[in-house]
Amino acid sequence: MAKDRARNDERSRIAHLAARIMAEDGVEDYATAKRKAARQAGIPDTRQLPTNEEIDAALRVHQALYIGEAHAETVRELREQALGVMRELERFNPYLTGSVLSGNAGKYADINLHLYTDSAKALEIWFIDRDIAYRAGQVRLYVAEEARMVPTYTIDDDGIEVELVVLGLDDLRHPVRTAPDGKPIERARLAQVEGLLAGT
């Protein structure tokens, strides 16, 4: 019993340290934040790392305690900026994901969008026609239980990095995960983001 309580205390401590790292250092990746937090806490047993959901909960507490209204304004501004990018990319079926959607975005947050199109090449041509600089890459995601490497493009929008993950049109019918046993990635289409902004 005491051992279980100690483990829970360790998980909670790592979750709150990871939340602070994400909020204050601009770290967006949960795994990176967990590893840094575990090192800071001097806890080598990586089996005791908290889930992303536990870190999200700790992040909300951190933001409420230390950032308050300034955080709400940051999130609103990032959502407005995301909406502008989504309108520009409307032909590619954009969906907002990540910390800007969840409301956990810190001052260094990127904007994360999933685009659903059957032609990543058409997106590249769209960039070239508008003289928009971009970086291409790949990320592993799990779509309908299938591991897949999907293309990503990163652009700069007025000083904010926007990461675009390109999926197929059929993928809209399936949950998308970052890990095989993870929660589906939350996503919101353009009209839903407009609704979020209208309600704040």
Steps between C-alpha positions, in 0.01 A plus 500: 500500500777743597690399187199577279457838668868580441464408132193721465687786667787454254261500202331814630833674559621415149166611351523841667867543406422403140209745495730781618758408234233510229351827624822689571758351262278463196540121477211358295593131501364306797770231489777762509334684789458173694865403457622845605267499800612152610865609480426815703317291760782245513259217418663246265208254485333599173219250565359753745461779246157669496264481205449793262158550658656533847740762364210685334321515837816628671547753220150639555577539872833670424342742254215587738743564786781681324369641175126562541337750264817547296484132407139525385593795279797308354277206414241727342762676286648168386154366413426812299829460317429130440158589361660738250736225379212251483299737281798536266534120482128424488526299177721248689241430775696638798435388858655665804675266746751527783540746784329792323183292473521351850566841656835394648709709262780699658667813371740298279234269354484395138174469310427140398266419213400175334419534130289236327575481129594234249784712360788620716657617173209742450586655837863546396389664176271728704801610706717556192230701318479734802875511562457350849816344645448161663690212660394148410523203733318188617335377817380156608131487582253219554193520278231236558758289690745518207844654553575746224767758415316810382641820348527819702565858394603783730441861402540832678193715552593839642765354730299193606592157366209311346543124468284340233452122510361365173261204508272346238136594458391151614692550825232742617286194578758354738657603831861616474740425785862573583541155659319169436337503843467879530190716504374622161634843415234762562424702187267785409393614155484865400139556610574349842797732551276796406257375763774479764596860432140617500453345843795680663 
